[in-house]
Amino acid sequence: MKPVGKYIVIKTIEEQVKTKSGLLLSATDVDGFRYKKGVVEIPGTDVTVIEAKDVIYYDKNSGCTLVINEESYTIIQERDVVIVL
């Protein structure tokens, strides 16, 4: 699998979100967030800043999900990445 252009293949990280006081937020509350966390599996051929294994935050309304070899991947464009950790 090799993405072309500015596309990036990622695996979404499902994380539990805690408040400062230590309370876990419900899935409904977390769905209200605009950004999701993921790890880059394979960057596209024209992606220069983001590398494989980078942890990123991206716009959750972007991209699409594909199942390849029974693994679920999300395909987004480089412009949808907000933060690289």
TORRO-690639 format. One record per residue: x, y, z of N, C-alpha, C in turn. Coordinates in steps of 0.2 Angstrom, whole numbers, plus 5000, padded with zeros to 4 digits. Atoms other than C-alpha are relative to their C-alpha. Example, Ala and Ser with C-alpha at 12.3 -4.5 7.8 and 13.67 -1.06 7.14 Angstrom:
<sites>
500449945000506249785039500450065000499649944999506849955036499650055003
</sites>
This chain:
<sites>
500449945000500050005000500450065000499649945000500750174995499650064998500449945001499750334996500450054995499749965004500050454982499950085001500249934999500150644982500150025008500049974994499750734998499549965005500450054995498750585006500449975005499750034995499150515022499649945003500450064997498650335029500250005007500050004992498350345048499649945003500450044995497750235062499850045005500349964995496550325073500249975007499950014993496950325092499450015004500649994995495450295103500350025007499749994993495950385119499450025005500449984995495050415135500250075002499949934998494850605139499850015007500249994993494950655157500050085001500049934998494550825165500650015005499449984995495850915176499949965007500150034994494950835191500049935000499950075001495150665184499349964998500650045002493350625178500149984992500050025007493250525162499450034996500649985004492150605148499749954996500350055003490850505140500150014992499950005008490950455121499650064997500449945003489550585118500450075000499749944999490550725125500650004996499450015004492150665116499850014992500249995007491150665099499950074999500049935001490950855102500650034998499449975002492750885099500150004993500050005007493250935082500649964997499450045003494950845081500149945003499950074998495450665083500849995000499350024999497150585087500249944996499850065003498050465076500850004999499350015001499750395071500149984993499950015008500450405053500349934999499850075003500650235045500550014994499649995006501250295028499850074997500149935004501450475021500049994993500050005007501050505003500750024997499449995003502350534990500250085000499849935000502250724991500050035007500049974993502150745010500750015002499349994998503750825016500150015008499949984993503450875034499849945005500250054996502550725041500349934998499750075001503350555043499749945003500350064997502850375047500250005008500050004993502550355066499950065004500249944997502150535069499349995003500649994997500750565081499750074998500349945003499550695074499350015003500749984999497850785077499850024994500349995007496750795062499350025001500749985000495050865058499649944999500350065000493850725062499549994994500550005005492650775048500349994993499750015007493950745034500249924999499750075002494550585025499549955000500550065000493750415024500449945003499750064997494050245032500049944995499950065004494650095022500149945004499850064996494749915028500549964994499550035004496349835020500349945004499750064997496849655025499750005007500450004993495549665040500350055005499749944996496449825046499650064998500449945002495449985047500550065000499549955001496450135041499650064998500349935002495950325039500550034995499649975005496550415023499850075001500249935000496650605025500550044996499549965004497550745016500450045005499549974995499050835023499750065003500349944998498050995024499549995006500550014994496850915037500449995007499650004993498350895050500050065003500049944996498251025063500750005004499450014996499650965075500449944999499650065000501150845074500450005007499750004993501750795091500749974999
</sites>
